[in-house]
Amino acid sequence: MEIKPIRSEKEYKAALQQLDKVFSAPEGTPEYDQAETLEILIEKYENENYKIDAPDPIEAIKYLIAEGYTSQKQLSKILGDKSKASLVLSKKRALSLNMIRRIHRELKIPLD
């Protein structure tokens, strides 16, 4: 396969198929170099054509609760009390800058 920029969905699918063939190539081989190059090209194409918006902050917190990474009780401690946590999760109260900083520090959710 000739390595070149990916400009169409057809080229993207072909690059994915080729990457699948050479993905486990041993380091130092031409196939390994091809896999590394294809990964870069595929990532660039995906970033340009399959943009994923950042999740809503409240939905991110709800996800962490649902997946067991934290609990509403823990969120209550982070935010100060149960009522604040409940209001934030129901989107009846906006997150303050201090809340955002505490959530970032405690739950490791990116600030952006």
N, C-alpha and C positions, 0 to 999 in steps of 0.2 A: 504494500500500500504506500502510495506517495503521501508524504506528510506535507500538509498545507493548511492554511487557515480554514476554519469551518464556517461556511456562509449560508448553509441551508439545512433544513431538517433532514433531508436525505443524506447529506454529508455527515451530519451529527450522528445519525443512526449507524452509518458505516464506521465512523470513528469508534463508537461504543462497541460494535462487534469486533473490530480489530483490537481494541484494548482488552476485551475479554480473552482474546487468543494469546496475547503476550503479557498479560497482567502478572503472572507468576514467574516470569523469566529471571534467571539468576543475574545478580548485579555484575556489571562489567561486560555484558553481552549486548550486541546490537538490538536485540529484542527488548532488553531492559531500557535502553536509551529511547527506543520507540515508545514504550509504555509511558515513560516519564514525559515525553513530549506530547503524547496524546492526552494525558491527564491535564496538562496545562491548557491545551487547546479546547478540550471539552469543558473545563471549568470556565474559561473565558466565554465560550458560547452560552453556557447555562446562565452565567451571571448577566449576560446581555439579553437573553431571551426568556428566561424563567425566573424573573425577579420574585422574591418572597419578601413581603412586607414584614416588618417587625410586629410581633403580636401586641395586642392591647395589654398594657401592664396588669390590669386586673385579671384578664384571662390567663396571663402567665402565672400569676399567683394562684388562681384557681386550679390550674394544671398541676402545679407543685403540690397542692393539697390533695388533689385527686390521685396523684401518683405516689403519695406517701412520703414525699421529701420534706414536708412540713405539715402542720395541722392548723386549724383555725385557732386553737388554744395558743399555739406558738405565735401565730400572727397577732393575736390579742396582746401578748407580752411585748412584741416588737412595737406595736402601735400605741400601747398604753392601756387599753381596756377592751372588753368584749364588744361594747357598743360601737366603738370606732371601727373595729375589724368588721363587724356586721354591716355597718353603713358603707364602708369602702367596698366590700365584696358585692354588695347590692348596687353599687355605683350611685348611691345617694349622697356620698361624701367624696370629694376629690382628694387625691393624695397631695399632701403638703410636701414641700421640699425636704423638710426634716424626716417625714415618713419615708420618702423615697430613699434618702441616704441610709436610714436604718434598715430598710428592706434590702437594699443593695449589700450592706455590710453583713447582715445576718443570713440572708437567703442566696447571696451571690448572684442576684439578677443584675445584668448589666445596666448601668445608669442610662444608656441611650435607649 
